[in-house]
């Protein structure tokens, strides 16, 4: 089993500046973070489970000449789980992913954007080698996205691919 963790945090306090030499006084405070933990576990030679849990966010407040210009708050959480297994030369991959976002932005003290959203995906695909230079892959994804603004979309996306390396295409001798 393998476990990986990561975290990044940035913080900017009292960032002062001057805009285009116009003498406007800017004051901006911001912070952001990106954290997560990922894991994988191998159950056998060709049987692997992987997952990720993560969170990130951005928070900022800004004003120009003591007038409240922008305030932004956004936080997101992500979870993903996938399993890969080889059965008699066919590699199956299936899993789920999901993300929840909560956010709000105000401009000049007025609500500019309320950006809460949820998104998710489930997938299944299979791949196998038909010949040394020919692989076949088939699968399907179903995705869903929904936002506070009333947007809700669910999409089914079947997939199939055949990969033919360049060497396979060049087997025919060139005409002289």
C-alpha positions in Angstrom: 0.0 0.0 0.0 1.2 3.5 -0.8 0.0 6.7 0.8 0.8 10.2 -0.4 -0.2 13.5 1.2 0.2 17.1 0.0 -0.6 20.5 1.2 0.1 24.0 -0.1 -1.0 27.2 1.7 -0.4 30.8 0.6 -1.3 33.9 2.5 -1.0 37.5 1.4 -1.8 40.1 4.0 -1.9 43.9 3.4 -0.7 43.9 -0.2 -0.6 47.6 -1.0 0.0 49.0 -4.5 -0.7 51.9 -6.8 -2.9 51.4 -9.9 -1.5 52.8 -13.2 0.1 55.7 -11.4 -3.4 57.2 -10.7 -2.8 57.5 -7.0 -5.4 54.9 -6.2 -4.6 53.0 -3.0 -5.2 49.3 -3.2 -5.4 47.0 -0.2 -5.8 43.2 -0.8 -5.7 40.3 1.6 -5.8 36.8 0.2 -5.2 33.2 1.1 -5.5 29.9 -0.7 -4.9 26.3 0.0 -4.7 23.0 -1.8 -4.6 19.7 0.2 -5.1 16.1 -0.4 -4.3 12.5 0.4 -4.0 9.8 -2.2 -3.5 6.1 -1.8 -3.0 2.9 -3.8 -3.1 -0.7 -2.8 -2.1 -3.7 -4.9 -4.0 -6.8 -4.1 -2.2 -9.0 -6.6 -0.1 -8.8 -9.7 -2.8 -7.1 -11.7 -5.3 -5.8 -9.2 -4.9 -2.2 -8.0 -7.3 0.1 -6.0 -6.5 3.9 -6.0 -8.2 6.8 -4.4 -7.8 10.5 -3.8 -9.4 12.9 -1.3 -8.7 16.6 -1.7 -9.8 20.1 -0.8 -8.9 23.5 -2.1 -10.0 27.0 -1.6 -9.5 30.7 -2.3 -10.4 33.6 -0.1 -9.8 37.2 -0.8 -10.8 40.7 0.1 -9.9 43.9 -1.8 -10.6 47.5 -1.7 -9.5 50.7 -3.6 -9.4 54.0 -1.7 -11.2 52.4 1.3 -14.1 51.3 -1.0 -15.0 47.6 -0.8 -14.2 46.3 -4.3 -14.2 42.6 -4.2 -14.7 39.7 -1.7 -14.4 36.2 -2.8 -14.8 32.9 -0.9 -14.6 29.5 -2.6 -14.0 26.0 -1.2 -14.1 22.7 -3.0 -13.8 19.0 -2.1 -12.9 16.2 -4.3 -13.1 12.4 -4.0 -12.1 9.8 -6.5 -11.9 6.0 -6.4 -10.8 3.7 -9.2 -10.0 0.0 -9.6 -7.9 -1.6 -12.3 -7.9 -5.4 -12.7 -6.5 -7.7 -15.5 -8.7 -10.7 -16.3 -7.2 -13.1 -18.9 -5.5 -10.3 -20.8 -8.4 -7.8 -20.6 -7.7 -4.8 -18.4 -10.9 -3.4 -16.7 -10.9 0.0 -15.2 -13.9 1.4 -13.3 -14.5 4.1 -10.8 -16.3 7.2 -9.5 -15.3 10.8 -9.0 -17.2 13.6 -7.3 -16.6 17.3 -6.5 -18.6 19.8 -4.4 -17.9 23.5 -4.7 -19.3 26.3 -2.5 -18.4 29.8 -3.4 -19.5 33.4 -3.4 -18.2 36.6 -4.9 -19.3 40.2 -4.2 -18.4 43.3 -6.2 -18.9 46.7 -4.6 -20.8 45.1 -1.7 -23.3 43.5 -4.0 -23.6 39.7 -4.7 -21.9 39.1 -8.0 -21.9 35.3 -8.1 -23.1 32.5 -5.9 -21.2 29.6 -7.3 -22.3 26.4 -5.5 -22.0 23.4 -7.8 -21.8 19.6 -7.6 -20.3 17.3 -10.3 -19.8 13.6 -10.5 -18.7 10.9 -13.0 -18.8 7.1 -13.1 -16.9 5.2 -15.7 -16.1 1.7 -16.9 -13.8 0.7 -19.7 -11.9 -2.3 -20.9 -8.8 -2.6 -23.0 -7.0 -5.6 -24.6 -4.3 -6.3 -27.2 -5.7 -7.9 -30.3 -2.4 -8.2 -32.1 1.1 -7.0 -31.3 0.4 -3.7 -33.1 -3.4 -3.4 -32.4 -5.2 -2.6 -29.1 -8.9 -2.3 -28.6 -10.5 -0.1 -25.9 -14.2 0.3 -25.2 -16.0 2.0 -22.3 -18.6 4.4 -21.1 -18.8 7.4 -18.9 -21.8 9.0 -17.2 -21.3 12.5 -16.0 -23.5 14.9 -14.0 -23.1 18.6 -13.3 -25.5 20.8 -11.3 -25.2 24.4 -10.2 -27.3 26.8 -8.0 -28.0 28.8 -11.2 -30.4 26.0 -12.2 -28.0 24.3 -14.7 -28.2 20.6 -14.4 -26.8 18.3 -17.0 -26.3 14.5 -17.2 -24.5 13.0 -20.1 -23.8 9.4 -21.2 -20.7 9.1 -23.3 -19.9 5.7 -24.8 -16.3 5.3 -26.1 -14.4 3.0 -28.4 -10.9 3.3 -29.7 -8.5 1.3 -31.8 -4.8 2.2 -31.6 -2.7 1.6 -34.6 1.0 2.6 -34.1 2.8 4.1 -37.1 4.8 0.9 -37.6 1.5 -0.9 -38.4 0.6 1.6 -41.1 4.0 1.4 -42.8 4.1 -2.4 -43.4 3.1 -2.0 -47.1 6.2 -1.5 -49.3 6.4 1.8 -51.1 5.7 1.9 -54.8 8.6 2.7 -57.0 
